């Protein structure tokens, strides 16, 4: 995902300090093996407001959150945001290393992000609702 910046502001995102550190390490570890996914995640982490875990407000997408979202005009979907080792599309568990997973981290209900997909088509992801999961439930 390459976020669209021309004429469109990216939504503010907030990430807990412990998750930011783990996700940064994940992006660093993947830099050689999967540079595109690592770059997507690193780009989101770089623009995030990082706060102490205890100050994280409910309703912000974290690892383990169950998120209801919509892509473009498709029907809403619900998925849990997880680390790659726990990803399982059949169980509605989406990896933070996918374009959608990287876009979701740190967002809140009502936020949307636009990007141009690899196929050149503009895409828009809108967060409808966030149900807090258990932090560290799917730590890698």
C-alpha positions in Angstrom: 0.0 0.0 0.0 1.3 3.4 -0.9 -0.8 6.0 1.0 -2.3 8.7 -1.1 -1.0 12.0 -0.1 -2.0 14.4 -2.9 -5.0 16.3 -1.7 -5.8 13.7 1.0 -4.5 13.9 4.6 -3.7 10.6 6.3 -5.7 10.0 9.4 -3.9 10.4 12.7 -3.0 7.0 14.3 -2.0 6.1 17.8 0.0 3.0 18.8 0.9 1.7 22.2 4.7 1.9 23.0 5.1 -1.8 23.5 3.3 -2.7 20.3 5.2 0.0 18.4 8.5 -1.6 19.5 7.4 -5.2 18.6 6.0 -4.1 15.2 9.2 -2.1 14.5 11.2 -5.2 15.2 9.0 -7.3 13.0 9.4 -4.8 10.1 13.2 -4.7 10.6 13.3 -8.6 10.6 11.4 -8.7 7.3 13.2 -6.0 5.5 15.3 -8.4 3.4 12.8 -11.2 3.0 9.7 -9.2 2.3 10.7 -5.5 1.7 7.3 -4.4 0.4 5.4 -5.6 3.5 8.1 -4.3 5.8 8.0 -0.9 4.1 4.2 -0.7 4.4 4.3 -1.4 8.1 7.3 0.8 8.8 5.6 3.7 7.0 2.5 3.4 9.3 4.7 3.1 12.4 6.8 6.2 11.4 3.7 8.4 11.3 2.1 7.1 14.4 1.7 8.9 17.7 3.3 6.5 20.2 2.0 6.6 23.8 2.4 4.6 27.0 0.3 1.4 27.0 -1.6 2.6 30.1 -2.8 5.7 28.2 -4.2 3.9 25.2 -7.9 4.8 24.9 -10.4 2.1 24.1 -11.6 2.0 20.5 -8.1 2.3 18.8 -7.1 -0.6 16.6 -4.4 -2.6 18.4 -3.0 -6.1 17.9 -5.8 -8.5 18.9 -8.6 -5.9 18.2 -11.6 -7.1 16.3 -12.4 -4.5 13.6 -15.4 -3.9 11.5 -14.3 -2.1 8.3 -15.3 -1.5 4.7 -13.1 -1.4 1.6 -14.4 0.9 -1.1 -18.2 0.1 -1.6 -17.9 -3.6 -0.6 -20.0 -5.0 2.2 -18.5 -4.5 5.7 -16.1 -7.1 7.0 -15.0 -8.1 10.5 -11.6 -9.4 11.3 -9.1 -9.6 14.2 -5.7 -7.9 13.6 -2.9 -10.4 14.4 0.8 -11.1 14.0 1.7 -13.0 10.9 2.0 -16.4 12.6 -1.6 -16.2 13.8 -3.1 -15.1 10.5 -5.9 -17.3 9.2 -8.4 -15.8 6.7 -10.8 -18.7 7.3 -11.0 -17.6 11.0 -11.1 -13.9 10.1 -7.6 -13.2 11.4 -5.8 -10.7 9.3 -2.0 -10.2 9.5 -0.6 -6.7 10.3 1.7 -7.3 7.3 -1.0 -7.3 4.7 -2.0 -3.9 3.1 -5.3 -3.9 5.0 -3.7 -5.0 8.3 -1.0 -2.3 8.1 -3.7 0.3 7.2 -5.8 -0.7 10.2 -3.2 -0.4 13.0 -3.8 2.7 15.2 -7.0 3.7 13.5 -10.4 4.5 15.2 -14.0 4.2 14.1 -14.8 6.9 11.6 -11.3 7.0 10.2 -10.5 6.2 6.6 -7.4 5.9 4.5 -6.9 5.9 0.8 -4.1 4.4 -1.2 -3.2 3.2 -4.7 -3.1 -0.6 -4.9 -0.4 -2.5 -6.8 -2.8 -2.8 -9.7 -3.0 1.0 -9.9 -6.5 1.3 -8.6 -7.4 3.7 -5.8 -8.7 2.0 -2.7 -10.4 3.4 0.5 -10.6 1.6 3.8 -13.0 2.9 6.4 -13.1 1.7 10.0 -16.7 1.2 11.2 -16.2 -0.1 14.7 -13.3 -1.4 16.9 -13.8 -4.0 19.6 -10.8 -4.2 21.9 -9.1 -7.5 22.1 -6.7 -8.6 24.8 -3.3 -6.9 24.3 -0.5 -9.5 24.1 -3.1 -12.2 23.2 -1.3 -12.9 19.9 2.2 -11.7 20.7 4.9 -13.0 18.4 
